[in-house]
């Protein structure tokens, strides 16, 4: 085997290996209904990913009003999003802190879909989802109870970025080209 073929095969193998590090998450089902002031944590293993998840409001989860409840997304200790959503309880849906410019999308029923780019060098990403009832000290109603302010996270997945998928396709193309050349020879 000449040096060009060895190099091409090695490059293809590295591209496939890099992209094959698909990202398992600690849960892919649903947290079920949680009360506000509870944190749901998951661990995402890999380096560079896109995190997707669905936020569900149960019963009368409020947006910006007297009964407001705020959602926070924290990855590796860095806050990536803080906002409030009208998921059945009234009030306005407002993003308070959004340095990545995320665009939460309202889904069917009382759901919000998120797509979040995560760039990590730690190899183990810790993702915290928190919903907090604003306190009476801040002029709000405070905690109302699970029957009024239930929330949950579901369909959590970390998928390779398009660059990783391109690496897989490039690797497969190189391997396919090499096998075709070998058959012709």
N, C-alpha and C positions, 0 to 999 in steps of 0.2 A: 504494500500500500504506500503510495507516495506521500510526501509531506503535506501537500494541499488537501488530500482526502482525510488525512489524520487530523489536520487542523479543523476542517469543516465538520467532521464527526464530533470532535471534542467541543466545538462551539455549539453544535446542536444539542449535545448532551447537557452542557451547562445551561443553555436557555431553557430546556425542558425541566431541569432540576430546579432552577430558580422559580419558574412559574408554577411548578407542581407543589410548592409550599402553600397550598390552599389553607385557608384559615379556619380552623375549628373554633367554635365559640362554646362557652360553658352551658348555655341553654339556647335552644332554637324554638322551643314551644312558647309558652306564655307564662308570665309571672303570676297570672290570675289577678284578681282584684286586690289592690293594696290600698291602705289608707294613706292620706297625705302625711307628710313628715316621715315617710319611710323611704330608704334608699334601696334600689335594686342594683346589684353589682354583677357584672359579667367580665370574664377575661377573654381577650381576643389574642390569639397567638399568631404572630407573623411580623412583618416589618412595615410594608406599605400597602394600605388597603382602603377600601371604601366600606364604611359601616352603614348598614341600612337597618331600620327598625320601624315598628308601628307603635305609636302611643295611643292608648284607648282610654277614653273617659267613661266612667260608669255613672249612671244616674244624673246628677246635676253639677258636674265639674264646671266651675266658673272661670270666666275671663276677667278682664279688668273691671272690677266693681267692688262694692263693699265686702263681698264674700270671696274675694280673689284668691286663687291658688296659682303658684308659679312653678314652672317646670325648669329644671337645670340639667344640662348634659356636661359631664366632666370626664375628660380622658387623660389618664396619667397625671392627675392633679391639676390640669389646666382646664378652666371653664371655657367651653366652646359655644354654649348657647344658654340663654335664660329668656323665657317668655311665658306668656299666659294665653290660654285658649278657651274660647267658649265651646265647651263640649257638652252642652245641654243645660247649663245653669244660667246663661245670660252673660252680659258684659262683652267687651271688645277683645278680640284676639290681637295681642301686641308682642312684638319681639323687643326685649329690653337690652340684651347684650348678644351680639351676633358678629364676632370678628371675622368669621369665614364667609359671611354673606349667605348662610344657608336659607333655603326656601322651603319651609315645611309645607306639605301639600295635604289639604283636607281630603280624606278618603270617605268611604261610605260609613254611614252612621256617625258615631262620635269618635272618629279616628283621625290621626295626623301621621302622615308618612314622612320619614326623615331619610336623607342620603347625606352622609358626612364623610369627607375625605380625611383619612388618618395617615399621617406620615410619622413613623416611629423608628427609633433606633434602639429601643430597649429590647425588642423581641417578644415582650409580654406586655400587652396593653391592658390597662384596667379601666373599664368604662363604668361610670356611676350615673344612674338615672335617678333624679330626685324630684318629688313634687312637694311643695311646701305651702301650707296655709299661712297667709299673712296675719300677723299677730294683732291683738287688740291694742297693743302699745303703738302700733303704726296706724291706728284709726280704722282697722278692718275688723271683721267678725271673728277671726281666729278659727281654730279647728272646729269643724262641724260634725265630724264623725264619719265612719266608713260608709254608711248609707247615703250620705250626701256628697262625699268627695272621693269616691273610689277611682283609681287609675291603674293601668297596667302596661307592660311592655310585651310585645310579641314579635314574631318573625324577625328576630335578630340574626343578622348574617354579616359576615365580613367577606367580601369578594375581592379577588385580585383586581387591581386597576387595569384599564385597557392596555397599558404598556406591558403588563405581565402576560395578558392574553396574546398580544402581538409577538412576544417572545416565544410562546408555545407554537404559534402558527409558523413563525420563522424557522424554529427548530424542526417542525414536522416537514416544512418545505425543503429544508436542506437534506434531511434524511431521505425524503422521497426522491429528490434529485440524484442523490448518491446511489440509491438502489436502482433507479432507472439507468444510470450510466453503467452500473455493474452488469445489469442484464444485457445491455447492448454490446458490451465488450466480450 
